[in-house]
Amino acid sequence: MTDIIVNFSHAAVVVFGALTLLWAISVAVKDASLIDIFWGFGFLIVGAVCLYLADVRTPYLWLLGSLPIIWGARLTAYLAKRNLGHGEDKRYVAMRKRAEKKGMSETAWRMRSLFTIFFGQGVLIMIVSAPVWVGMATGLQVNDIIDMMTLSGESSEALFDKSGVSLINDGTLFAVNIGLLAILGAILWLIGFLFEAVGDAQLAAFLKRNKDYDGPEEDKPLMNSGLWRYTRHPNYFGNACMWWGIWLIACQAPWGWTTIFAPIIMNLLLVKVSGKDLLERDMGKRKNYQRYIERTSGFFPMPPKDKSKVDV
């Protein structure tokens, strides 16, 4: 429990410190939507801090800690390239205008955004990343019983034990090995990573091809090829797979299974809160998107109901 608290508290201090700095920058440039870019970077911080705190970085800890770092780095770079230089997102502009109608000044709204928007995202990052800071804390532990064993001459090399852990150094530490659950989780994470990365790349290329479109909104070209032919949200589906994969890896360690709330919350965010439903409330007003909904799975990839690919 002590190690779990240490991982959580140290990661939280760095995450909320970075959020405070980012908020100060957002106030200076008057752009609260900088917080969107930070989402993946926050998980990168958690993974990096937990790896830094590990007394011995075993293959299992490297696996669990590096996956959120890889995902966070890619997502942060993608969102920074897509969002920077385009001004404040319309969602935050609308929030600010609603506050101003209630008599709140822009300065007051910016101050409130630190707690409601920036720190709110920080709380979600720490909750969803629970498999990382719990799994990495319990994947390497001091064991007084093992301490009584004599393992002379082994130096820092690990000895494999039939119980599924490795004894390290003089036997005072035991480390979780990469087992079946970790392997399955890594495969699921890789599938999700490819879905998100390829889906984002396909969408970016599509938007670039159609950036000069100036016709009616209802006739605006719609992305419905590649992975987007099989699911309306390959990036959200991939994100969900990655966090279920990270949870499976955490289950290899003691008490990792207790963090099942983390991937469930991420799923809810992706489908019901800030992801799929929010996007489709706006996109659903277009007739061509309604036709797209009729033939394309909303989340899990499935063959389109209309077997022919229709470009609209």
Buried (B, 14 or more C-beta within 10 A) or exposed (E): EEBBEBBBEBBBEBBBEBBEEBBEEBBEEEBBBBBBBBBBBBBBBBBBBBBEBBBEBBBBBBBBBBBBBBBBBBBBEBBBEBBEEEEBBEEBBEBBEEBEEEEBEEEEBBEEBBEEBBBBBBEBBBEBBBBBBBBBBBBBBEBEEBEEEEBEEBEEEBEEEEEEBBBBBBBBBBBBBBBEBBBBBBEBBBBBBBBBBBBBBBBEEBEEEEEEEEEEEEEBBBBBEBBBBBBBBBBBBBBBBBBBBBBBBBBBBBBBBBBBEBBBBBBEBBBEEBBBEBEBEEBEEBEBBEBBBEBBBBBEBEEBEEEEEBEE
